[in-house]
Amino acid sequence: MNLPLHLGWLGALEAGLIALAIGFVLHGLFHALQKRFAWKPGHDIGWACLAAVALGAGVDLWNLFYLGVVRLESPVYARIALSRIHDADGLGARVFMEIVGALGGVALGWMATQALARRHTR
C-alpha cells in the first residue's frame, strides 16, 4: 500500500482495516454491476474479492513474492530491496491482515446487501 503506517502488528491492523474498507466498497460496486448486467450472484462476490485483494494487498504481496523468488546474493542488493519496503520485518503479517481484511470487507458488503434485500421484500 505504501502508506505511512505504524510498524509491527499495529501497522498490519491498520492495513487490514484499510483493505476491509476497500473490500466493502468494491462489493457495492460489483453488486451494482451484477444487477445492471444480470450476472449470476456469485460473480459479484468473486470479482470483488479478486479486486479487493489486488488493491488492498497488491504492493505488499508483490514485495513478499519478490523477496521469496529473487536471489539476493549480495548484501548490497538485499539492502536495496529491503530499503524499498515499509516495515520489512512485519511484511508477512501485513499481507495476511490485508488479505483477511479485503475478504472480510467483501463478506460484510455481501451481508449488508442481503440485509437490504430482505428488508425490501417485507
NORGINOR-V307809 format. One record per pair of residues at least 12 apart in sequence whose C-alpha atoms are under 10 Angstrom apart, sorted by the first residue. I is the first residue (numbers start at 0). GAP is how many residues later the second one is. D is the distance in whole Angstrom. If there is no record, write none. Layout:
i = [I/I]
gap = [GAP/GAP]
d = [D/D]
This chain:
i = [0/0/0/0/0/0/0/0/0/0/0/0/0/0/1/1/1/1/1/1/2/2/3/3/4/4/5/5/6/6/6/6/6/6/6/7/7/7/7/7/7/7/8/8/8/8/8/9/9/10/10/10/10/10/10/10/11/11/11/11/11/11/11/11/11/11/12/12/12/12/12/12/13/13/13/13/14/14/14/14/14/14/14/14/14/14/15/15/15/15/15/15/15/15/15/15/15/15/15/15/15/16/16/16/16/16/16/16/16/17/17/17/17/17/17/17/18/18/18/18/18/18/18/18/18/18/18/18/18/18/18/18/19/19/19/19/19/19/19/19/19/19/19/19/19/19/19/19/20/20/20/20/20/20/20/20/20/21/21/21/21/21/21/21/21/21/21/21/21/22/22/22/22/22/22/22/22/22/22/22/22/22/22/22/22/22/22/22/22/23/23/23/23/23/23/23/23/23/23/23/23/23/23/24/24/24/24/24/24/25/25/25/25/25/25/25/25/25/25/25/25/25/26/26/26/26/26/26/26/26/26/26/26/26/26/26/26/26/26/27/27/27/27/27/27/27/27/28/28/28/29/29/29/29/29/29/29/29/30/30/30/30/30/30/30/30/31/43/43/44/44/44/44/44/45/45/46/47/47/47/47/47/47/48/48/48/48/48/48/48/49/49/49/50/51/51/51/51/51/51/51/51/52/52/52/52/52/52/52/52/53/53/53/54/54/55/55/55/55/55/55/55/56/56/56/56/56/56/56/56/56/57/57/57/58/58/59/59/59/59/59/59/59/59/59/60/60/60/60/60/60/60/61/62/62/62/62/62/62/62/62/63/63/63/63/63/65/66/66]
gap = [14/17/18/54/55/56/57/58/59/60/85/93/94/97/13/57/58/82/83/84/12/83/82/83/81/82/80/81/79/80/81/82/83/84/87/79/80/81/82/83/85/86/81/82/84/85/88/80/84/75/76/79/80/82/83/86/75/78/79/80/81/82/83/84/85/86/80/81/83/84/85/88/80/83/84/87/41/42/79/80/81/82/83/84/86/87/40/41/77/78/79/80/81/82/83/84/85/86/87/88/89/39/80/81/83/84/85/87/88/38/39/79/80/83/84/87/33/34/35/36/37/38/78/79/80/81/82/83/84/85/86/87/32/33/36/77/78/79/80/81/82/83/84/85/86/87/88/89/31/35/80/81/83/84/85/87/88/26/27/29/30/31/33/34/79/80/81/83/84/22/25/26/27/28/29/30/32/33/76/77/78/79/80/81/82/83/84/85/86/24/25/28/77/78/79/80/81/82/83/84/85/86/88/23/27/80/81/83/84/18/19/21/22/23/24/25/26/29/76/79/80/83/17/18/19/20/21/22/24/25/76/78/79/80/81/82/83/85/86/16/17/20/78/81/82/84/85/15/19/80/13/14/15/16/17/18/19/21/12/13/14/16/17/78/79/82/12/62/66/58/61/62/64/65/57/60/59/54/55/57/58/59/61/50/53/54/55/56/57/58/52/53/56/51/46/47/49/50/51/52/53/54/42/45/46/47/48/49/50/53/44/45/48/43/47/39/41/42/43/45/46/47/37/38/39/40/41/42/43/44/45/37/40/41/26/36/25/26/28/31/32/34/35/36/38/30/31/33/34/35/37/38/33/18/19/21/22/25/28/29/32/21/24/27/28/31/15/14/15]
d = [8/9/9/8/7/7/7/6/6/9/9/10/10/10/10/7/8/10/8/7/9/8/8/10/8/9/9/8/8/6/9/9/7/10/10/7/9/8/5/9/8/8/7/10/7/8/9/10/9/10/9/8/10/9/7/10/10/7/8/9/6/4/8/8/6/7/9/7/10/6/8/9/9/9/9/10/8/8/7/8/10/7/6/10/8/10/8/9/10/7/8/8/5/4/7/7/5/7/10/9/10/10/8/8/9/6/8/10/9/7/10/10/8/8/8/9/7/8/10/8/5/7/8/5/7/8/5/5/8/9/7/10/8/10/8/9/8/9/8/4/5/7/6/4/8/9/9/10/9/9/8/8/9/6/9/10/9/9/10/9/6/9/8/7/9/7/10/7/8/10/7/7/9/8/5/8/9/8/10/10/7/5/6/7/4/5/8/8/8/9/10/9/10/8/9/8/4/5/8/6/5/8/9/9/9/8/8/10/7/9/9/9/6/8/10/7/7/10/9/9/7/8/7/7/9/8/5/8/9/9/10/8/5/8/9/6/7/10/9/9/10/9/9/6/8/9/8/9/8/10/8/5/8/9/7/6/10/10/9/5/8/10/9/9/8/8/8/10/9/9/7/8/9/7/10/9/10/9/9/10/7/10/10/9/7/6/9/9/6/9/9/9/10/9/9/8/9/5/7/10/8/8/10/7/6/9/9/6/7/10/10/9/9/10/9/9/10/6/7/8/6/10/8/6/9/9/5/6/10/9/8/9/9/9/9/9/8/9/10/7/9/8/6/10/9/9/9/9/6/9/9/9/10/9/9/9/7/9/8/10/10/10/9/7/7/8/9/8/9]
